[in-house]
């Protein structure tokens, strides 16, 4: 199978913003084993800005664009260093691809991205994709916005067999499980409609930019392309 796996900042990091070392090591170990079993893995990973915040010892996640982009530039180096180190321990080679909305929207750039992605898979590398936060900004309408949607777009372009979106909660609930301990997990959503979207809130933490609504939107993109999605 060709599987796209999305990992968000809240999955990668502790509430302090520092890397959750044991969790990342376990994730890389599992993905390496999936590759060993013959599956093709494409990783869409957030975390560059969050790791940059920690590396630069900033007190909180920046709100101004220049500092966000500076944190992303520092954090992306750290993020890829960690992935390269952990996957190398299991004899797998990683590759970095940074894209913006324009790379998805422009036909020629989309084709180039797809060709590179397919060639990396042929070479048995593990592509690690993130939005290029050092140049993509909302004001220029180049920014995809969050990596849940990016993962769905990548899954569609890669013609993946499965999209897995990892989260810091177990899935979609009928109520907010952080506020209501009796909230019920919804195991299968067969149709994404207004009722399903109404169950979703905003971002779950101040470290990430997504939330359940962005995951449902991503699932909508992927399932419309015939790709099953697991949150």
DOKE-234741 format. One record per residue (C-alpha): chain; residue number from 0; x, y, z. Coordinates in pm, whole numbers. Example, Ala and Ser with C-alpha at 12.3 -4.5 7.8 and 13.67 -1.06 7.14 Angstrom:
BEGIN
node kette:A | nr:0 | x:1230 | y:-450 | z:780 $
node kette:A | nr:1 | x:1367 | y:-106 | z:714 $
//
This chain:
BEGIN
node kette:A | nr:0 | x:0 | y:0 | z:0 $
node kette:A | nr:1 | x:94 | y:363 | z:-48 $
node kette:A | nr:2 | x:15 | y:538 | z:279 $
node kette:A | nr:3 | x:25 | y:909 | z:364 $
node kette:A | nr:4 | x:71 | y:972 | z:737 $
node kette:A | nr:5 | x:24 | y:1317 | z:885 $
node kette:A | nr:6 | x:183 | y:1407 | z:1218 $
node kette:A | nr:7 | x:91 | y:1736 | z:1386 $
node kette:A | nr:8 | x:278 | y:1955 | z:1628 $
node kette:A | nr:9 | x:66 | y:1843 | z:1924 $
node kette:A | nr:10 | x:167 | y:1482 | z:1849 $
node kette:A | nr:11 | x:536 | y:1565 | z:1815 $
node kette:A | nr:12 | x:581 | y:1793 | z:2113 $
node kette:A | nr:13 | x:509 | y:1819 | z:2483 $
node kette:A | nr:14 | x:298 | y:2107 | z:2617 $
node kette:A | nr:15 | x:629 | y:2285 | z:2682 $
node kette:A | nr:16 | x:693 | y:2292 | z:2308 $
node kette:A | nr:17 | x:990 | y:2060 | z:2344 $
node kette:A | nr:18 | x:1011 | y:1738 | z:2142 $
node kette:A | nr:19 | x:835 | y:1430 | z:2278 $
node kette:A | nr:20 | x:1137 | y:1209 | z:2223 $
node kette:A | nr:21 | x:986 | y:872 | z:2313 $
node kette:A | nr:22 | x:678 | y:928 | z:2098 $
node kette:A | nr:23 | x:876 | y:1040 | z:1792 $
node kette:A | nr:24 | x:1115 | y:747 | z:1829 $
node kette:A | nr:25 | x:820 | y:504 | z:1845 $
node kette:A | nr:26 | x:651 | y:663 | z:1542 $
node kette:A | nr:27 | x:969 | y:641 | z:1333 $
node kette:A | nr:28 | x:1017 | y:280 | z:1443 $
node kette:A | nr:29 | x:663 | y:185 | z:1336 $
node kette:A | nr:30 | x:690 | y:367 | z:1003 $
node kette:A | nr:31 | x:1025 | y:199 | z:937 $
node kette:A | nr:32 | x:867 | y:-139 | z:1004 $
node kette:A | nr:33 | x:583 | y:-59 | z:764 $
node kette:A | nr:34 | x:842 | y:20 | z:497 $
node kette:A | nr:35 | x:1022 | y:-305 | z:577 $
node kette:A | nr:36 | x:690 | y:-485 | z:518 $
node kette:A | nr:37 | x:681 | y:-343 | z:164 $
node kette:A | nr:38 | x:453 | y:-42 | z:206 $
node kette:A | nr:39 | x:535 | y:301 | z:64 $
node kette:A | nr:40 | x:523 | y:570 | z:331 $
node kette:A | nr:41 | x:485 | y:944 | z:273 $
node kette:A | nr:42 | x:509 | y:1154 | z:587 $
node kette:A | nr:43 | x:348 | y:1498 | z:614 $
node kette:A | nr:44 | x:495 | y:1652 | z:926 $
node kette:A | nr:45 | x:419 | y:1974 | z:1107 $
node kette:A | nr:46 | x:643 | y:2101 | z:1383 $
node kette:A | nr:47 | x:894 | y:2336 | z:1221 $
node kette:A | nr:48 | x:764 | y:2653 | z:1387 $
node kette:A | nr:49 | x:710 | y:2476 | z:1721 $
node kette:A | nr:50 | x:1061 | y:2333 | z:1721 $
node kette:A | nr:51 | x:1203 | y:2668 | z:1618 $
node kette:A | nr:52 | x:1028 | y:2830 | z:1914 $
node kette:A | nr:53 | x:1200 | y:2582 | z:2145 $
node kette:A | nr:54 | x:1538 | y:2611 | z:1971 $
node kette:A | nr:55 | x:1528 | y:2992 | z:1987 $
node kette:A | nr:56 | x:1402 | y:2983 | z:2350 $
node kette:A | nr:57 | x:1104 | y:3200 | z:2266 $
node kette:A | nr:58 | x:850 | y:3234 | z:2547 $
node kette:A | nr:59 | x:550 | y:3152 | z:2325 $
node kette:A | nr:60 | x:452 | y:3079 | z:1967 $
node kette:A | nr:61 | x:505 | y:3401 | z:1767 $
node kette:A | nr:62 | x:211 | y:3586 | z:1614 $
node kette:A | nr:63 | x:394 | y:3811 | z:1367 $
node kette:A | nr:64 | x:486 | y:3669 | z:1027 $
node kette:A | nr:65 | x:864 | y:3746 | z:1025 $
node kette:A | nr:66 | x:919 | y:3572 | z:1360 $
node kette:A | nr:67 | x:703 | y:3276 | z:1252 $
node kette:A | nr:68 | x:910 | y:3241 | z:937 $
node kette:A | nr:69 | x:1236 | y:3276 | z:1130 $
node kette:A | nr:70 | x:1122 | y:3007 | z:1375 $
node kette:A | nr:71 | x:1022 | y:2784 | z:1083 $
node kette:A | nr:72 | x:1365 | y:2826 | z:922 $
node kette:A | nr:73 | x:1542 | y:2721 | z:1243 $
node kette:A | nr:74 | x:1292 | y:2451 | z:1332 $
node kette:A | nr:75 | x:1287 | y:2282 | z:991 $
node kette:A | nr:76 | x:1660 | y:2210 | z:1021 $
node kette:A | nr:77 | x:1607 | y:2056 | z:1365 $
node kette:A | nr:78 | x:1304 | y:1857 | z:1252 $
node kette:A | nr:79 | x:1481 | y:1701 | z:954 $
node kette:A | nr:80 | x:1791 | y:1630 | z:1161 $
node kette:A | nr:81 | x:1579 | y:1429 | z:1404 $
node kette:A | nr:82 | x:1394 | y:1240 | z:1131 $
node kette:A | nr:83 | x:1716 | y:1167 | z:943 $
node kette:A | nr:84 | x:1883 | y:1039 | z:1259 $
node kette:A | nr:85 | x:1591 | y:818 | z:1370 $
node kette:A | nr:86 | x:1510 | y:670 | z:1028 $
node kette:A | nr:87 | x:1880 | y:610 | z:956 $
node kette:A | nr:88 | x:1893 | y:388 | z:1263 $
node kette:A | nr:89 | x:1652 | y:158 | z:1075 $
node kette:A | nr:90 | x:1839 | y:191 | z:742 $
node kette:A | nr:91 | x:1588 | y:419 | z:571 $
node kette:A | nr:92 | x:1673 | y:731 | z:374 $
node kette:A | nr:93 | x:1454 | y:1041 | z:414 $
node kette:A | nr:94 | x:1395 | y:1325 | z:169 $
node kette:A | nr:95 | x:1263 | y:1672 | z:240 $
node kette:A | nr:96 | x:1003 | y:1845 | z:23 $
node kette:A | nr:97 | x:879 | y:2193 | z:116 $
node kette:A | nr:98 | x:584 | y:2324 | z:-85 $
node kette:A | nr:99 | x:336 | y:2611 | z:-90 $
node kette:A | nr:100 | x:-19 | y:2642 | z:-215 $
node kette:A | nr:101 | x:114 | y:2763 | z:-550 $
node kette:A | nr:102 | x:298 | y:2432 | z:-597 $
node kette:A | nr:103 | x:-34 | y:2251 | z:-568 $
node kette:A | nr:104 | x:-245 | y:2499 | z:-765 $
node kette:A | nr:105 | x:-10 | y:2562 | z:-1058 $
node kette:A | nr:106 | x:-37 | y:2281 | z:-1313 $
node kette:A | nr:107 | x:331 | y:2276 | z:-1410 $
node kette:A | nr:108 | x:461 | y:2297 | z:-1053 $
node kette:A | nr:109 | x:210 | y:2034 | z:-942 $
node kette:A | nr:110 | x:340 | y:1803 | z:-1215 $
node kette:A | nr:111 | x:702 | y:1864 | z:-1107 $
node kette:A | nr:112 | x:612 | y:1792 | z:-745 $
node kette:A | nr:113 | x:435 | y:1470 | z:-843 $
node kette:A | nr:114 | x:729 | y:1355 | z:-1060 $
node kette:A | nr:115 | x:975 | y:1417 | z:-776 $
node kette:A | nr:116 | x:750 | y:1240 | z:-525 $
node kette:A | nr:117 | x:707 | y:934 | z:-747 $
node kette:A | nr:118 | x:1080 | y:914 | z:-820 $
node kette:A | nr:119 | x:1164 | y:928 | z:-449 $
node kette:A | nr:120 | x:926 | y:639 | z:-387 $
node kette:A | nr:121 | x:1086 | y:443 | z:-672 $
node kette:A | nr:122 | x:1424 | y:503 | z:-507 $
node kette:A | nr:123 | x:1275 | y:370 | z:-181 $
node kette:A | nr:124 | x:1328 | y:698 | z:0 $
node kette:A | nr:125 | x:1078 | y:821 | z:258 $
node kette:A | nr:126 | x:949 | y:1168 | z:153 $
node kette:A | nr:127 | x:885 | y:1408 | z:441 $
node kette:A | nr:128 | x:665 | y:1696 | z:331 $
node kette:A | nr:129 | x:587 | y:2022 | z:507 $
node kette:A | nr:130 | x:451 | y:2356 | z:402 $
node kette:A | nr:131 | x:728 | y:2604 | z:327 $
node kette:A | nr:132 | x:644 | y:2835 | z:616 $
node kette:A | nr:133 | x:952 | y:3050 | z:553 $
node kette:A | nr:134 | x:797 | y:3194 | z:235 $
node kette:A | nr:135 | x:424 | y:3106 | z:239 $
node kette:A | nr:136 | x:201 | y:3372 | z:392 $
node kette:A | nr:137 | x:-174 | y:3419 | z:397 $
node kette:A | nr:138 | x:-155 | y:3769 | z:252 $
node kette:A | nr:139 | x:-20 | y:3636 | z:-78 $
node kette:A | nr:140 | x:-270 | y:3348 | z:-79 $
node kette:A | nr:141 | x:16 | y:3101 | z:-114 $
node kette:A | nr:142 | x:-38 | y:2937 | z:223 $
node kette:A | nr:143 | x:-233 | y:2613 | z:244 $
node kette:A | nr:144 | x:-298 | y:2697 | z:608 $
node kette:A | nr:145 | x:-256 | y:2369 | z:795 $
node kette:A | nr:146 | x:-107 | y:2031 | z:728 $
node kette:A | nr:147 | x:-429 | y:1828 | z:754 $
node kette:A | nr:148 | x:-540 | y:1975 | z:422 $
node kette:A | nr:149 | x:-185 | y:1947 | z:288 $
node kette:A | nr:150 | x:-182 | y:1576 | z:373 $
node kette:A | nr:151 | x:-511 | y:1524 | z:187 $
node kette:A | nr:152 | x:-377 | y:1709 | z:-116 $
node kette:A | nr:153 | x:-57 | y:1503 | z:-109 $
node kette:A | nr:154 | x:-260 | y:1181 | z:-78 $
node kette:A | nr:155 | x:-465 | y:1282 | z:-381 $
node kette:A | nr:156 | x:-161 | y:1377 | z:-589 $
node kette:A | nr:157 | x:22 | y:1058 | z:-486 $
node kette:A | nr:158 | x:-288 | y:845 | z:-556 $
node kette:A | nr:159 | x:-245 | y:694 | z:-209 $
node kette:A | nr:160 | x:-434 | y:390 | z:-86 $
node kette:A | nr:161 | x:-482 | y:532 | z:264 $
node kette:A | nr:162 | x:-454 | y:859 | z:457 $
node kette:A | nr:163 | x:-380 | y:845 | z:830 $
node kette:A | nr:164 | x:-407 | y:1168 | z:1032 $
node kette:A | nr:165 | x:-255 | y:1131 | z:1378 $
node kette:A | nr:166 | x:-404 | y:1341 | z:1656 $
node kette:A | nr:167 | x:-368 | y:1396 | z:2030 $
node kette:A | nr:168 | x:-725 | y:1262 | z:2077 $
node kette:A | nr:169 | x:-866 | y:928 | z:1965 $
node kette:A | nr:170 | x:-1090 | y:1058 | z:1687 $
node kette:A | nr:171 | x:-1420 | y:1235 | z:1626 $
node kette:A | nr:172 | x:-1654 | y:1253 | z:1926 $
node kette:A | nr:173 | x:-2018 | y:1357 | z:1952 $
node kette:A | nr:174 | x:-1904 | y:1619 | z:2205 $
node kette:A | nr:175 | x:-1573 | y:1772 | z:2313 $
node kette:A | nr:176 | x:-1402 | y:1495 | z:2518 $
node kette:A | nr:177 | x:-1185 | y:1754 | z:2695 $
node kette:A | nr:178 | x:-1500 | y:1913 | z:2838 $
node kette:A | nr:179 | x:-1735 | y:1616 | z:2867 $
node kette:A | nr:180 | x:-1596 | y:1285 | z:3001 $
node kette:A | nr:181 | x:-1910 | y:1109 | z:2871 $
node kette:A | nr:182 | x:-1843 | y:1213 | z:2510 $
node kette:A | nr:183 | x:-1887 | y:922 | z:2270 $
node kette:A | nr:184 | x:-1632 | y:828 | z:2005 $
node kette:A | nr:185 | x:-1783 | y:797 | z:1656 $
node kette:A | nr:186 | x:-1603 | y:493 | z:1506 $
node kette:A | nr:187 | x:-1709 | y:533 | z:1141 $
node kette:A | nr:188 | x:-1829 | y:834 | z:942 $
node kette:A | nr:189 | x:-1983 | y:720 | z:615 $
node kette:A | nr:190 | x:-2083 | y:1068 | z:496 $
node kette:A | nr:191 | x:-1935 | y:1405 | z:584 $
node kette:A | nr:192 | x:-2228 | y:1645 | z:610 $
node kette:A | nr:193 | x:-2320 | y:1959 | z:804 $
node kette:A | nr:194 | x:-2413 | y:1756 | z:1113 $
node kette:A | nr:195 | x:-2067 | y:1599 | z:1123 $
node kette:A | nr:196 | x:-1895 | y:1934 | z:1070 $
node kette:A | nr:197 | x:-2102 | y:2085 | z:1352 $
node kette:A | nr:198 | x:-1941 | y:1841 | z:1597 $
node kette:A | nr:199 | x:-1595 | y:1988 | z:1530 $
node kette:A | nr:200 | x:-1432 | y:2269 | z:1723 $
node kette:A | nr:201 | x:-1126 | y:2486 | z:1665 $
node kette:A | nr:202 | x:-760 | y:2412 | z:1731 $
node kette:A | nr:203 | x:-713 | y:2181 | z:2024 $
node kette:A | nr:204 | x:-389 | y:2339 | z:2149 $
node kette:A | nr:205 | x:-197 | y:2661 | z:2110 $
node kette:A | nr:206 | x:92 | y:2465 | z:1956 $
node kette:A | nr:207 | x:-95 | y:2350 | z:1646 $
node kette:A | nr:208 | x:-293 | y:2529 | z:1376 $
node kette:A | nr:209 | x:-547 | y:2254 | z:1313 $
node kette:A | nr:210 | x:-829 | y:2093 | z:1503 $
node kette:A | nr:211 | x:-1094 | y:1832 | z:1433 $
node kette:A | nr:212 | x:-1264 | y:2055 | z:1176 $
node kette:A | nr:213 | x:-947 | y:2066 | z:964 $
node kette:A | nr:214 | x:-918 | y:1686 | z:989 $
node kette:A | nr:215 | x:-1278 | y:1642 | z:874 $
node kette:A | nr:216 | x:-1211 | y:1883 | z:586 $
node kette:A | nr:217 | x:-903 | y:1680 | z:493 $
node kette:A | nr:218 | x:-1105 | y:1358 | z:509 $
node kette:A | nr:219 | x:-1358 | y:1520 | z:277 $
node kette:A | nr:220 | x:-1087 | y:1601 | z:21 $
node kette:A | nr:221 | x:-935 | y:1254 | z:40 $
node kette:A | nr:222 | x:-1255 | y:1050 | z:39 $
node kette:A | nr:223 | x:-1387 | y:1245 | z:-261 $
node kette:A | nr:224 | x:-1076 | y:1110 | z:-438 $
node kette:A | nr:225 | x:-1161 | y:759 | z:-321 $
node kette:A | nr:226 | x:-898 | y:748 | z:-46 $
node kette:A | nr:227 | x:-1010 | y:603 | z:291 $
node kette:A | nr:228 | x:-909 | y:826 | z:581 $
node kette:A | nr:229 | x:-835 | y:736 | z:942 $
node kette:A | nr:230 | x:-811 | y:995 | z:1220 $
//
